[in-house]
Amino acid sequence: MTRMTRRRFSELAAAALLPAPALAQDRSVPLLRRAIPSSGELLPAVGLGTAQVFDRDDARTRDASMQVVRTLLDAGGSLIDTSSVYGDAEQVLGQVMAAGGWRDKVFVATKLEAPDPAELERSQTRLATRRIDLLQLHNVRDPRQSLSQFKAWKAQGVCRYIGITSTSHRDFAAIEAVLQREKPDFVQIDYSLDDREAEGRILPAAADVHAGVLTALPFGRGRLFRAVRGRPVPDWAADFAGSWSQFFLKFLLGDARVTAVIPGTSDPAHMADNLGAMRGRLPDAEERRKMVAFVQSL
């Protein structure tokens, strides 16, 4: 099967298969912010992921990243998630924040592969900041994993919050165990309308320990856009979703346990479209069930 990228999907939509995405940000409509459970700090509910989009430090990537970050911030967003292993993504983000004078406006979340001071130092250098908002241990696989070093860094003021991540279901048992024992501020997992295992496992475990939830891969690695190719957003969803991206993101945000969604993009138009999920109403429980049934019927 030919891989359907979001860009190609948008081109087809523009050819009259779908209504144009609702990109305008109506500032009269309140912006959706969710409280970080461990502190009460409010975080805009749509952020930006950088995997595979900020990963090359060249002029083209820096220019696209500058535009995307400006779009995020201008619309009231702040959360940008990256990692020490996303190619040059930390370095690109650091350069963009410095060039725009935006460090104080960005909630910087990054990930380390291990509780290694040398890896932390490298990330701080690449991000051009000594203090990280959210420092996460990436790809947790060991249910006995300790977060003692991360807690020490938090106590020292190196970071404001700590978290753990996984996008592999086979590691969910380890994530559950570490959540219960270590009680981090955040957990980041893959969760999408067509991949809802986290609903019954990770979201309840996070709620039990008052951990915020970030959802990676909210479009299911492109599966959802491929599934709806050639279809309009259903009439019954049109009053809360102006585009398919908003349909998919608002499904996730319809669960109050989700703190923020972090779709990745290098396109400012896609960023603006995603940010539309922070405005207007969210689907209620019955509508979310209808959304699940709709996708399962495709």
N, C-alpha and C positions, 0 to 999 in steps of 0.2 A: 504494500500500500504506500502511495506517495505521502510523504510527511506534509501535513497542512500547517504551515506557520500562521501565526496570528496576522502578520503583515499580509500574506496572501489571502487569508480569510477576509480581511478588511477590504482588500481590493475587489474580491468577489461580491462582498456586501454592497460596495459602492456601485456595482454594476446592476443594482436594482433587486438583488436577492433579499436584502435586509434594509430596514430603515437606517439612516445615518446615525451613528452613535451620538448620544446626548452628551456633548462635551462641555457645554456652558456650565459654569459654576455660579449658581444663584446665591449670592452672599446673604440674601434675606432669609435663607433656610438655614437653621442651626446646623453646625458641624458636629458630626458624631464623634465623641471622645469617650473612651472607656477608662475607668479607674484601674490603675495597677494595684492588684489586691494587697500587696505587702506594704504599700505606702499611701494609697489614695491619689497619687499623682495622676492627672488626666493625660492620656495619650491619644492623639488622633488615630482613628481606627483603620485607616488605610495607609500603608507605608510602601517602601520600595525594596525589592530584592535585587542583588547585584550579581548573582551567579550567572556566568556565561554572557553577561551583557556589559560589565565593566572590566572584563578580565584581560584586556590588552592595553598597555600604556602607549597609545599612539594618538596622533592629533585628531583623527576621526572619532575615536572612542571618547577622548576628553571633551570634544565639542558636543557630542550627543549626550554625554553624562551631564555636562553643564546645563544643557537645556532641560533635561529630565528633572534634575534636582531643583532647578529654578521653578519649574512647573509645580513640583511637589510643594515647595515652600510657599509659593504665591497662593496656593489653594488652601493653605492652613495645615498641611501635613508636616511631619518632622522625622518620622522613623525611617532609617535606612539600615538595612541588614547586610552585612558582608562577612568575610572570613579570611583567615590567614592562608587558606588554600584555594581561594578563588582567583588564581592567576595573579594579575596585577590590580585586582579590584580595590584592595585597601589603598594602594598607592594612588590610583585614579581618584578615588573618593577624597583622599587627603588633599590632593592638588585642587580638586574642584571646590572643596570647602574653603581652602585658603584663598583661591582666586576670587571667590564670591564674597568672602568675609562672612561665611555662613556657619562657622563652627558652633556658635552659641544657639543657632536655630535648629540644628540637626540633633536628633536623638540617635547617637551612634551605637549600633549593636554589631559586635564582631564575635568571631568564634576562634578558639584555639583547639588544636588536636590533642593537646596534653597540658597539664598544669606546669608548664615549662617557662621559667622566667625569661629565657632567651627568646622564645617564641612571642611572649608578651612584648618584650622590648622591640622586637621587629615590627609587630603590629602597631605599636605606639609611634614608631618612627615613620612607618608608611602612611599612617593616618594623620600624621602631623599633630598629634594631640597626646598629652600625658594621661588625661582622664577619659575613660570610656564609659558611656552611659550603661550599656549592658554587655557584660563579658560572659560568653557561653562556652561550655565544654561541648565540642562538636562530636556527633556520632557516638553517643554513649552506648556501649555494648555490654559492659560488665555490671551486673546488679550490685556488686560490692564497691562500685566506684565511690571514692571519697571526693568531696568538694572542699576539703579543708584549706587547700591553697587558694582557691577562689574566694572563700570566706575571709581569708587573711588579707587578700588583695582588696576586698571590699572594705574591711576594717581600716586599711591603710589609706583609703580614699582613691585607689587606683581606678575603681569602678563604682558606680552607684547601685547597680543590680547585678546579680549573677543568674545564670540559667544553664539548661542542658538542651540538647537537640538530638533528633533522629528523624530520618525519612525512610526508615526500614522497618516494616512491621515485625520482622523477626526479632527486633530489638525492643519491642514495646514492653516486654516483661522486665527488662533491665531498666527502662525508663520509669515504669511504675514503681519498682523497688527503690530507685534512687530518689524519686519524688517523695516517697513516703519517709525515707530515712533522712535525707539531706535538706529537704524543704527549700529548694531554690526559689528565687523570685519569679522565674519564667521557665516555661518549657516550650520548645518550638518543634512542631511535628508537621508532617504532610497531612492535609485534610482538604478534601474537595467534594463537590456534590456527587461525584461518582466513586468516591473512595472515603467511606465514612466509618471505618473501623475505629478511628480515634474517638468518635462520639461515645462509644460504650466503654472505652478503656482509659484513654489519656485525659479526656476532659473531666470525667468524674474524679480521677486521681488528683488532677491539678486543683480542682475546686476544694477537695478535702484538705489540702495544705495551703490554700490561698495563694496559688501560683498563677501568674498571668499566662495566657496562651497566645503564641504567635503561630499562624498557619502558613507554612511554606507550600509551594506548588498548588495554589488554590484553583488553577485551571487544569489540574490533572495532567501536567506535562503536555498540554495541548490536546488531550483526548476530548475534552468537552467542546472545544471549538470545532474539532472534526465531526463530532456527533451531531451538531446542530447546523452543519453546513447546508445552506440553501433554505433555511427555515427562519421565519420572523420570530421575534420574541412573542410569546402567547399574549393574546388580548388581556387575559385575566392578570397578567403580571405587568402590564404596561404602565400602571400608575406608580409602581415602585422601582421599575428597572427600565432605563432608557436604552439599554444595549445588552448584548449577551454578557459582556464582562461584568456589568453591574448585577445582572441576574445571578451569575455564579458567585460573586463576592458577597452580595446581600444574603444569599442563602447561609453562608458561613457566619456573617455578622448577626443573622437572626437568632443565633445561639449566644446568649448573654455571657457565656463562659469564655468566648473568644475575645481576647483583648484587641488584637489587630491582625489584619491580613497583609501579606507582604509579597504581592505579585512582582515579578521582575520584568523590566522593559527598558529598552534604549530609545524608545520613541515617545516624544513629549505628547503627541496626540493620544497615544494609548495611556500614558500616565494621567492625562486629564480625564479620560474616560473612566479609568479605574477610580480616580478620586471622586467621581460622581456617586460612588457607592457610599460615601460619607454624608450624603445629603438626601433628604426625603425619608419617607417611612421605610421600615424594614418589613419583610414578610412575617406574618404571624404563624403560629404553629400549624394551623391547617394549610396555609399557603406553602409552608416548607414541605409538608407531606405531599402536596400536589406537585411541587418542584421535583421531588425525588421520583414520584411516579412518572412524571413527564420524561425525565432523563432515562429512566429504566425502560420506557416504551420505545426509545429511539433505535 
